[in-house]
Amino acid sequence: MEKNYWEPEIETMPWERLKQLQEERLRALVKRVYQDVPFYRRRFDEVGVKPEEIDTLADVAKLPLTEYMRDFVATPLEQKLAVPWNLVTEIGSTSGTLSGFTQPLAVTEGDVEADIALQCRSNKIAGVEASDTVQLLIPLDFIVPTLKEAVSRVILSMAGRMTLDHQIKLAKVVGTTVLLGFPSQVLRFVTRAREIGIDIKRDTSLRLALLSGEPLATPVKKRLEKESGMALYEQYGFAEASMRGPIACECSQRDGLHVWADRYLVEVIDPETLEVLAPGEEGELVVTTLTKEAMPLIRYRTGDVAKILGYEPCPCGRTHPKIASVGGRVEHLIKVKGIRLLPGDIEDFIIGMSGLGNEYRIIIDKEGELERLKVRVEHAPGVEDLHALKQEVEAAFEQSTSLSCQIELVPPGALPQTQFKAQRLIKTYRGEK
Ligand SMILES: [Zn+2]
């Protein structure tokens, strides 16, 4: 069993005890927000639920779901605050990618301390050591003091101020050991290093990359690990839940992300019927913050697609439950004959199939349920029998997803390159090309 814990007592607390702790914290949270937060009192009253009705963890389903645009953005700050204004010590903000403008996030001293502990737990779980030098690729310099609790040196994000080539050279000269960034940034870092003649394995001390903010296709992850020699650890979090620390992280077993269950209660719901789904079923991740003081979240719809994994003890010794890595956004879910798929599932399939290139487009020509899925994909150079390849790919697709798919093969280089998954989804019914 590894001994890399930041808060061993909490990280290895028996699961039954951890669930009791969640229940105690949920009951206290519900009482507190009903009493002190006008927004939650109104929402609870709308669905007709009283704090006394929330006793066990299963009762959480009685509480109203909340959303970013409809609730978080539409409610003034003072109606979301659960503490007096004089206890708010910092104001951060959301990234604003969804609403078009950022939303203020108030935190107390206690919230900051909790975030720091989560950041430290999450560093430890990935094997970050006190002697490590962490280089930030994302401009999140406000997490530097947090990171410094657990590591020796942090190299500030030079994003926007320094070219990628200079960042790579800096990593080499300084001896950076850990990268922290979006998967696409780490991918570009590794690709560009090769182009300018720097071999990550031979010429640098890089050994770990902590990834967050975007989904990463498993085949890409494996290829990147093999090429760079770095171990890639996925982390999951979002600013409304925790400004500084991830709420879930991969451990050395690399088969899902432990959710820090003493602080977060997660559910997965069907995004259409809003019913709570069983472990193993893929749907929308919903998060309740059990300990946040200034701005707690109750059953907050993240818009992210995930599934809770069946509970079993993890060899790393941590008892916190796991979710599978977060795959994409709910709005990108494609529904074909009752089966839900993400563009990432299709990407995984394409990358794993020999004879195909990397660029593809998923074509949706009808709103709602699709009768037939179409994928336009580049074939690899040198393929002679395109008809045979098309048949082989269609059969393999059906075998791996139980769905039929119409494959259209186009020559290498025929599709413009894009880094963004969303741009690979073409909705012709909206008139988009
Ligand atoms: Zn584990």
Residues whose N, C-alpha, C, O or C-beta is under 5 A from the ligand:
A	BS01	ZN	C251 Q253 C314 C316 R318
